[in-house]
């Protein structure tokens, strides 16, 4: 074992449950991993077991519900330990037994409900909350819960925890006095306007959470660990408006002094560990940090709580850098490291770290495309860079029945993923890349400082393909004749895409975003970015951070209306950063032509106006580069088209499509 990280592999106890190392799988919504009877399906079982097999000491499941009456949930959504207890115990027992085979422990995360942060239920039912307050997403007022409903949920926590214990879970985690979920809505005075014993003083606002832990301990015994997902600060500026890192504002939610006091009380009530983060649905980019948040963003808050209470503190939040994780332990900021999305990206993270193979740990991009974005879009948890995540029993690699020589044209993510999968199956792939390095459009995309994980993904492919002894030919331009004279059994065309170009008259100061990001062209002090999609907005933010005066011109009514992040945490933070950094924005506008002073723009409201600028940066999309494929599709017997060359999309679909095709050859 690499001695440097020894402390990360020391055992620790939560209550009287000993965990073999300092890594916990952070809870992530298990959408798609439950069945219609409220149990874990086979995908869910295999998913959690695979992270235990990968070395993680403590598995904390994603959210499960304890009841389905006060706040009804459609099935199958996520598991519910009280919906069909016998079936839940039967399926969960298989999961816990298999997890224990790897000497890992497993806690069931149990939720009181979502309250105001859930989409309104169908029909005329109002969403519930502590008080009659606005729903997070739509203009609907929540219904204040009755005391009988609170008592019912508390009772179901006890029954659900008893079912979990019967099924072999080593403990439970309560969801949550964090992120503005139902228990947090009771805890925060901004949300809780009650005048009974569940409102008013801090002790009263925490009464619901206190009764939950006391009921579980009554049903399961004092030695059954009950941990709590906990946020000591909310970052709420106002309803549906969150604060940014470094921004000065009046905290409307829970602030640190009250967060410390509340944490002390919760531990006094019986919680055996606090799993610490910050944020709320109104500031979603804190609880679900995009790449625009720094690594280890929760460490200062974890340390505050560590100094305030005497139970183990778990800290997640972009903690995938092992040096950062080690320093957090050594500095006394926390006792355990929570890994959520990093374990989606690479279930073997912990074992690879223990074996000193850090270069082979597949990085999480903090893109939310495969996880939170997919959950919202299709109700399914997955991972952009790992096509096997949550599909371990469906997407698994089998040895090739017949070894084939495969020529891959293009060393972007699609070409690299295809080569990786083919080699693992026993085929003989060769990558031909026209440039001097692998990466394709990830190279310009990974230039901004906040895109460090894009750069890490390129490095991971380079290291992984080297480890697999995949042959790579760089600076190798492939023509139709090269392929026709090659003896390959299969040809994969993954030639990517090229930036769209627009003729604006005098194009001497008109550059593509890719050329500016790669340093081939230098933008002046005043820049107009043409295009307000993801590339345009990130390029504008990058240039603004370099000290330039930046204006975004977008033809649509809003920024990021097309080709934007699918997850609101990423989209919302990027929009907020553009506003916070004083980047000028012209929507419903169109650049007509360049002028001596800059560009002439036609705006929706004010007609034509001239903007003084030194440079125009084009971020208006990409065109598939498939000329080579078109010249060969009737000449080569087995030819495949992958990635942007087939359809301009994002990193996730380039990887997923490549995995799908290469796993079936």
Secondary structure, DSSP 8 states (H G I E B T S, - for coil): --GGGGGGGS-EEETTEEESSSEEE-----TTSB-TTSSB-HHHHHHHHHHHHTT-SEEEEEEEES-SSTT---SSSS-BTTTSHHHHHHHHHHHHHHHHHTT-EEEEEEES--GGGS---STT---EESSS-B-SSSS-B-EE--HHHHHHHHHHHHHHHHHHHHTT-SEEEEEEESBT-HHHHHH-TTT----STTSSSHHHHTHHHHHHHHHHHHHH-TTSEEEEEEES---EEETTEE--TT------S--HHHHHHHHHHHHHHT--EEEEE--BGGGHHHHT--TTS-TTTTHHHHHHHHHH-SSEEEE-SS---HHHHHHHHHTTS-SEEEESHHHHH-TTHHHHHHTT-GGGS----S--TTTHHHHHHHS----SS-TTTT-TTTS-----SS--EEEEE--SHHHHHHHHHHHHTT-EEEEE-SSSSS-TTHHHHT-SGGGHHHHHHHHHHHHHHHHTT-EEE-S----HHHHHT---SEEEE---EEE-----S-GGGEEEHHHHHTTSS---SEEEEE--SHHHHHHHHHHHHTT-EEEEE-SSSSTTSSS--SSHHHHHHHHHHHHHTT-EEE-SEEEEEE-SSEEEEEETTTEEEEEE-SEEEE-S-EEE--HHHHHHTTT-SSEEE-GGGTS---HHHHHHHHHHHHTT-
